Amino acid sequence: MENTKVLKTTEEIKAISDPYRFKIITTFAYFNDGATATQIAEKLGEVPSKVYYHIKKLEKVGIVSVVDTEIINGIVAKYYKPTAESFTIQAEEEDVPNPFFKSETEKMLKSVYNESLSKLSEVIEGKSAAEDPMVSSANEIYVTPEEVEELKKIFSKLKSKKEKREGAKRTHMLLTIVQFNEDKE
């Protein structure tokens, strides 16, 4: 599995920016060794055929892949997993028109932020609040590309801690890094 996969084509960007497909991708985090469409559907409260359709779209563009198969009651169950820990979208000027790139990026970010807002609402409503339920910060800072990579590695390492263990609490994290091209400011 790659650490970060850069998605550049129109097909790749459309696949990942679809809110339902993005939810499927994030649901894989609950499964360490991959998951079947049925397992993802159960987690989402959906029908397997709908999830399978969208997983096939993600597989077609290389966002998920089959990592294992198993015969269950005479049927081949395919276990899928994302091909990278995180995905970045980057427009290729000749391939992706700017308005398309902007709208698809916004669609994907709205999915991410809406999921985080849902988690935040749980805490605010008292459904899952810890003693010190949340820390929120938004700052504009100056960091080098190397420091950005270091932040991504730290975040990736924390994302891999999926098992319950003593003293650890279920935690939702949202990391957004936007680097500006100061030559264009």
C-alpha positions as protocol buffer text, in pm:
chain_id: "A"
residue {
  index: 1
  type: MET
  ca { x: 0 y: 0 z: 0 }
}
residue {
  index: 2
  type: GLU
  ca { x: 128 y: 343 z: -93 }
}
residue {
  index: 3
  type: ASN
  ca { x: 144 y: 616 z: 170 }
}
residue {
  index: 4
  type: THR
  ca { x: -13 y: 881 z: -55 }
}
residue {
  index: 5
  type: LYS
  ca { x: -155 y: 836 z: -401 }
}
residue {
  index: 6
  type: VAL
  ca { x: -188 y: 1139 z: -628 }
}
residue {
  index: 7
  type: LEU
  ca { x: -505 y: 1133 z: -837 }
}
residue {
  index: 8
  type: LYS
  ca { x: -480 y: 1339 z: -1154 }
}
residue {
  index: 9
  type: THR
  ca { x: -720 y: 1213 z: -1418 }
}
residue {
  index: 10
  type: THR
  ca { x: -1081 y: 1321 z: -1456 }
}
residue {
  index: 11
  type: GLU
  ca { x: -1192 y: 961 z: -1397 }
}
residue {
  index: 12
  type: GLU
  ca { x: -991 y: 929 z: -1072 }
}
residue {
  index: 13
  type: ILE
  ca { x: -1108 y: 1265 z: -937 }
}
residue {
  index: 14
  type: LYS
  ca { x: -1474 y: 1193 z: -1018 }
}
residue {
  index: 15
  type: ALA
  ca { x: -1448 y: 854 z: -846 }
}
residue {
  index: 16
  type: ILE
  ca { x: -1307 y: 986 z: -518 }
}
residue {
  index: 17
  type: SER
  ca { x: -1508 y: 1309 z: -502 }
}
residue {
  index: 18
  type: ASP
  ca { x: -1840 y: 1124 z: -504 }
}
residue {
  index: 19
  type: PRO
  ca { x: -1963 y: 1162 z: -143 }
}
residue {
  index: 20
  type: TYR
  ca { x: -2093 y: 805 z: -120 }
}
residue {
  index: 21
  type: ARG
  ca { x: -1771 y: 656 z: -256 }
}
residue {
  index: 22
  type: PHE
  ca { x: -1570 y: 873 z: -23 }
}
residue {
  index: 23
  type: LYS
  ca { x: -1775 y: 736 z: 268 }
}
residue {
  index: 24
  type: ILE
  ca { x: -1698 y: 382 z: 148 }
}
residue {
  index: 25
  type: ILE
  ca { x: -1325 y: 460 z: 138 }
}
residue {
  index: 26
  type: THR
  ca { x: -1330 y: 597 z: 492 }
}
residue {
  index: 27
  type: THR
  ca { x: -1526 y: 293 z: 614 }
}
residue {
  index: 28
  type: PHE
  ca { x: -1236 y: 66 z: 519 }
}
residue {
  index: 29
  type: ALA
  ca { x: -1054 y: 216 z: 822 }
}
residue {
  index: 30
  type: TYR
  ca { x: -1266 y: -11 z: 1046 }
}
residue {
  index: 31
  type: PHE
  ca { x: -1113 y: -322 z: 886 }
}
residue {
  index: 32
  type: ASN
  ca { x: -742 y: -396 z: 920 }
}
residue {
  index: 33
  type: ASP
  ca { x: -712 y: -667 z: 655 }
}
residue {
  index: 34
  type: GLY
  ca { x: -956 y: -545 z: 395 }
}
residue {
  index: 35
  type: ALA
  ca { x: -1331 y: -590 z: 373 }
}
residue {
  index: 36
  type: THR
  ca { x: -1595 y: -731 z: 142 }
}
residue {
  index: 37
  type: ALA
  ca { x: -1868 y: -516 z: -9 }
}
residue {
  index: 38
  type: THR
  ca { x: -2108 y: -693 z: 229 }
}
residue {
  index: 39
  type: GLN
  ca { x: -1902 y: -598 z: 535 }
}
residue {
  index: 40
  type: ILE
  ca { x: -1882 y: -234 z: 422 }
}
residue {
  index: 41
  type: ALA
  ca { x: -2257 y: -238 z: 350 }
}
residue {
  index: 42
  type: GLU
  ca { x: -2332 y: -372 z: 700 }
}
residue {
  index: 43
  type: LYS
  ca { x: -2118 y: -99 z: 857 }
}
residue {
  index: 44
  type: LEU
  ca { x: -2296 y: 168 z: 651 }
}
residue {
  index: 45
  type: GLY
  ca { x: -2644 y: 20 z: 692 }
}
residue {
  index: 46
  type: GLU
  ca { x: -2675 y: -21 z: 315 }
}
residue {
  index: 47
  type: VAL
  ca { x: -2750 y: -301 z: 71 }
}
residue {
  index: 48
  type: PRO
  ca { x: -2441 y: -489 z: -53 }
}
residue {
  index: 49
  type: SER
  ca { x: -2525 y: -448 z: -423 }
}
residue {
  index: 50
  type: LYS
  ca { x: -2512 y: -67 z: -396 }
}
residue {
  index: 51
  type: VAL
  ca { x: -2178 y: -77 z: -214 }
}
residue {
  index: 52
  type: TYR
  ca { x: -2039 y: -335 z: -459 }
}
residue {
  index: 53
  type: TYR
  ca { x: -2131 y: -113 z: -756 }
}
residue {
  index: 54
  type: HIS
  ca { x: -1937 y: 179 z: -609 }
}
residue {
  index: 55
  type: ILE
  ca { x: -1641 y: -37 z: -502 }
}
residue {
  index: 56
  type: LYS
  ca { x: -1613 y: -158 z: -863 }
}
residue {
  index: 57
  type: LYS
  ca { x: -1597 y: 207 z: -979 }
}
residue {
  index: 58
  type: LEU
  ca { x: -1321 y: 274 z: -724 }
}
residue {
  index: 59
  type: GLU
  ca { x: -1137 y: -42 z: -828 }
}
residue {
  index: 60
  type: LYS
  ca { x: -1153 y: 54 z: -1197 }
}
residue {
  index: 61
  type: VAL
  ca { x: -945 y: 369 z: -1131 }
}
residue {
  index: 62
  type: GLY
  ca { x: -706 y: 208 z: -883 }
}
residue {
  index: 63
  type: ILE
  ca { x: -835 y: 362 z: -560 }
}
residue {
  index: 64
  type: VAL
  ca { x: -917 y: 21 z: -410 }
}
residue {
  index: 65
  type: SER
  ca { x: -796 y: -324 z: -504 }
}
residue {
  index: 66
  type: VAL
  ca { x: -866 y: -686 z: -420 }
}
residue {
  index: 67
  type: VAL
  ca { x: -627 y: -800 z: -143 }
}
residue {
  index: 68
  type: ASP
  ca { x: -771 y: -1146 z: -74 }
}
residue {
  index: 69
  type: THR
  ca { x: -1043 y: -1389 z: -179 }
}
residue {
  index: 70
  type: GLU
  ca { x: -1227 y: -1656 z: 16 }
}
residue {
  index: 71
  type: ILE
  ca { x: -1490 y: -1910 z: -85 }
}
residue {
  index: 72
  type: ILE
  ca { x: -1794 y: -1875 z: 142 }
}
residue {
  index: 73
  type: ASN
  ca { x: -2088 y: -2110 z: 76 }
}
residue {
  index: 74
  type: GLY
  ca { x: -1961 y: -2169 z: -278 }
}
residue {
  index: 75
  type: ILE
  ca { x: -1934 y: -1796 z: -355 }
}
residue {
  index: 76
  type: VAL
  ca { x: -1604 y: -1615 z: -399 }
}
residue {
  index: 77
  type: ALA
  ca { x: -1586 y: -1329 z: -148 }
}
residue {
  index: 78
  type: LYS
  ca { x: -1346 y: -1054 z: -253 }
}
residue {
  index: 79
  type: TYR
  ca { x: -1172 y: -851 z: 15 }
}
residue {
  index: 80
  type: TYR
  ca { x: -1088 y: -496 z: -93 }
}
residue {
  index: 81
  type: LYS
  ca { x: -860 y: -236 z: 55 }
}
residue {
  index: 82
  type: PRO
  ca { x: -766 y: 120 z: -46 }
}
residue {
  index: 83
  type: THR
  ca { x: -445 y: 130 z: -250 }
}
residue {
  index: 84
  type: ALA
  ca { x: -303 y: 414 z: -36 }
}
residue {
  index: 85
  type: GLU
  ca { x: -338 y: 548 z: 316 }
}
residue {
  index: 86
  type: SER
  ca { x: -434 y: 889 z: 181 }
}
residue {
  index: 87
  type: PHE
  ca { x: -527 y: 1037 z: -153 }
}
residue {
  index: 88
  type: THR
  ca { x: -438 y: 1376 z: -294 }
}
residue {
  index: 89
  type: ILE
  ca { x: -598 y: 1527 z: -599 }
}
residue {
  index: 90
  type: GLN
  ca { x: -393 y: 1736 z: -834 }
}
residue {
  index: 91
  type: ALA
  ca { x: -516 y: 1885 z: -1158 }
}
residue {
  index: 92
  type: GLU
  ca { x: -321 y: 1833 z: -1476 }
}
residue {
  index: 93
  type: GLU
  ca { x: -383 y: 2150 z: -1673 }
}
residue {
  index: 94
  type: GLU
  ca { x: -438 y: 1979 z: -2005 }
}
residue {
  index: 95
  type: ASP
  ca { x: -649 y: 1694 z: -1858 }
}
residue {
  index: 96
  type: VAL
  ca { x: -869 y: 1857 z: -1595 }
}
residue {
  index: 97
  type: PRO
  ca { x: -1031 y: 2195 z: -1664 }
}
residue {
  index: 98
  type: ASN
  ca { x: -1005 y: 2433 z: -1366 }
}
residue {
  index: 99
  type: PRO
  ca { x: -1382 y: 2464 z: -1302 }
}
residue {
  index: 100
  type: PHE
  ca { x: -1411 y: 2083 z: -1293 }
}
residue {
  index: 101
  type: PHE
  ca { x: -1113 y: 2045 z: -1059 }
}
residue {
  index: 102
  type: LYS
  ca { x: -1251 y: 2317 z: -830 }
}
residue {
  index: 103
  type: SER
  ca { x: -1603 y: 2171 z: -812 }
}
residue {
  index: 104
  type: GLU
  ca { x: -1484 y: 1813 z: -756 }
}
residue {
  index: 105
  type: THR
  ca { x: -1234 y: 1922 z: -491 }
}
residue {
  index: 106
  type: GLU
  ca { x: -1506 y: 2117 z: -312 }
}
residue {
  index: 107
  type: LYS
  ca { x: -1738 y: 1816 z: -330 }
}
residue {
  index: 108
  type: MET
  ca { x: -1475 y: 1591 z: -175 }
}
residue {
  index: 109
  type: LEU
  ca { x: -1387 y: 1842 z: 99 }
}
residue {
  index: 110
  type: LYS
  ca { x: -1754 y: 1890 z: 183 }
}
residue {
  index: 111
  type: SER
  ca { x: -1783 y: 1514 z: 234 }
}
residue {
  index: 112
  type: VAL
  ca { x: -1484 y: 1517 z: 469 }
}
residue {
  index: 113
  type: TYR
  ca { x: -1607 y: 1820 z: 662 }
}
residue {
  index: 114
  type: ASN
  ca { x: -1964 y: 1691 z: 684 }
}
residue {
  index: 115
  type: GLU
  ca { x: -1837 y: 1364 z: 833 }
}
residue {
  index: 116
  type: SER
  ca { x: -1634 y: 1562 z: 1088 }
}
residue {
  index: 117
  type: LEU
  ca { x: -1934 y: 1783 z: 1163 }
}
residue {
  index: 118
  type: SER
  ca { x: -2142 y: 1471 z: 1227 }
}
residue {
  index: 119
  type: LYS
  ca { x: -1881 y: 1345 z: 1475 }
}
residue {
  index: 120
  type: LEU
  ca { x: -1868 y: 1687 z: 1641 }
}
residue {
  index: 121
  type: SER
  ca { x: -2248 y: 1689 z: 1671 }
}
residue {
  index: 122
  type: GLU
  ca { x: -2232 y: 1358 z: 1861 }
}
residue {
  index: 123
  type: VAL
  ca { x: -2001 y: 1522 z: 2116 }
}
residue {
  index: 124
  type: ILE
  ca { x: -2205 y: 1843 z: 2141 }
}
residue {
  index: 125
  type: GLU
  ca { x: -2526 y: 1642 z: 2193 }
}
residue {
  index: 126
  type: GLY
  ca { x: -2353 y: 1443 z: 2466 }
}
residue {
  index: 127
  type: LYS
  ca { x: -2381 y: 1110 z: 2283 }
}
residue {
  index: 128
  type: SER
  ca { x: -2011 y: 1032 z: 2294 }
}
residue {
  index: 129
  type: ALA
  ca { x: -1833 y: 1306 z: 2486 }
}
residue {
  index: 130
  type: ALA
  ca { x: -1513 y: 1229 z: 2672 }
}
residue {
  index: 131
  type: GLU
  ca { x: -1388 y: 1429 z: 2973 }
}
residue {
  index: 132
  type: ASP
  ca { x: -1199 y: 1669 z: 2748 }
}
residue {
  index: 133
  type: PRO
  ca { x: -1396 y: 1612 z: 2426 }
}
residue {
  index: 134
  type: MET
  ca { x: -1235 y: 1835 z: 2169 }
}
residue {
  index: 135
  type: VAL
  ca { x: -950 y: 2051 z: 2061 }
}
residue {
  index: 136
  type: SER
  ca { x: -997 y: 2271 z: 1759 }
}
residue {
  index: 137
  type: SER
  ca { x: -748 y: 2498 z: 1592 }
}
residue {
  index: 138
  type: ALA
  ca { x: -720 y: 2679 z: 1264 }
}
residue {
  index: 139
  type: ASN
  ca { x: -403 y: 2871 z: 1194 }
}
residue {
  index: 140
  type: GLU
  ca { x: -211 y: 2997 z: 899 }
}
residue {
  index: 141
  type: ILE
  ca { x: 155 y: 2909 z: 947 }
}
residue {
  index: 142
  type: TYR
  ca { x: 471 y: 2889 z: 740 }
}
residue {
  index: 143
  type: VAL
  ca { x: 606 y: 2538 z: 697 }
}
residue {
  index: 144
  type: THR
  ca { x: 851 y: 2384 z: 455 }
}
residue {
  index: 145
  type: PRO
  ca { x: 754 y: 2098 z: 224 }
}
residue {
  index: 146
  type: GLU
  ca { x: 964 y: 1872 z: 449 }
}
residue {
  index: 147
  type: GLU
  ca { x: 762 y: 1980 z: 755 }
}
residue {
  index: 148
  type: VAL
  ca { x: 439 y: 1910 z: 566 }
}
residue {
  index: 149
  type: GLU
  ca { x: 567 y: 1559 z: 492 }
}
residue {
  index: 150
  type: GLU
  ca { x: 655 y: 1517 z: 860 }
}
residue {
  index: 151
  type: LEU
  ca { x: 301 y: 1621 z: 963 }
}
residue {
  index: 152
  type: LYS
  ca { x: 153 y: 1376 z: 713 }
}
residue {
  index: 153
  type: LYS
  ca { x: 371 y: 1095 z: 850 }
}
residue {
  index: 154
  type: ILE
  ca { x: 265 y: 1171 z: 1209 }
}
residue {
  index: 155
  type: PHE
  ca { x: -101 y: 1178 z: 1104 }
}
residue {
  index: 156
  type: SER
  ca { x: -59 y: 855 z: 908 }
}
residue {
  index: 157
  type: LYS
  ca { x: 103 y: 685 z: 1208 }
}
residue {
  index: 158
  type: LEU
  ca { x: -184 y: 795 z: 1433 }
}
residue {
  index: 159
  type: LYS
  ca { x: -441 y: 677 z: 1176 }
}
residue {
  index: 160
  type: SER
  ca { x: -295 y: 327 z: 1190 }
}
residue {
  index: 161
  type: LYS
  ca { x: -381 y: 291 z: 1562 }
}
residue {
  index: 162
  type: LYS
  ca { x: -719 y: 125 z: 1513 }
}
residue {
  index: 163
  type: GLU
  ca { x: -719 y: -131 z: 1793 }
}
residue {
  index: 164
  type: LYS
  ca { x: -874 y: -59 z: 2129 }
}
residue {
  index: 165
  type: ARG
  ca { x: -606 y: -54 z: 2396 }
}
residue {
  index: 166
  type: GLU
  ca { x: -579 y: 53 z: 2757 }
}
residue {
  index: 167
  type: GLY
  ca { x: -607 y: 428 z: 2801 }
}
residue {
  index: 168
  type: ALA
  ca { x: -689 y: 496 z: 2436 }
}
residue {
  index: 169
  type: LYS
  ca { x: -1018 y: 665 z: 2349 }
}
residue {
  index: 170
  type: ARG
  ca { x: -1198 y: 667 z: 2015 }
}
residue {
  index: 171
  type: THR
  ca { x: -1085 y: 992 z: 1855 }
}
residue {
  index: 172
  type: HIS
  ca { x: -1185 y: 1167 z: 1535 }
}
residue {
  index: 173
  type: MET
  ca { x: -914 y: 1372 z: 1365 }
}
residue {
  index: 174
  type: LEU
  ca { x: -936 y: 1604 z: 1069 }
}
residue {
  index: 175
  type: LEU
  ca { x: -618 y: 1732 z: 911 }
}
residue {
  index: 176
  type: THR
  ca { x: -628 y: 1981 z: 627 }
}
residue {
  index: 177
  type: ILE
  ca { x: -307 y: 2116 z: 483 }
}
residue {
  index: 178
  type: VAL
  ca { x: -332 y: 2378 z: 211 }
}
residue {
  index: 179
  type: GLN
  ca { x: -9 y: 2527 z: 83 }
}
residue {
  index: 180
  type: PHE
  ca { x: -36 y: 2852 z: -104 }
}
residue {
  index: 181
  type: ASN
  ca { x: 169 y: 2946 z: -405 }
}
residue {
  index: 182
  type: GLU
  ca { x: 302 y: 3282 z: -287 }
}
residue {
  index: 183
  type: ASP
  ca { x: 413 y: 3370 z: -639 }
}
residue {
  index: 184
  type: LYS
  ca { x: 43 y: 3404 z: -729 }
}
residue {
  index: 185
  type: GLU
  ca { x: -58 y: 3611 z: -424 }
}
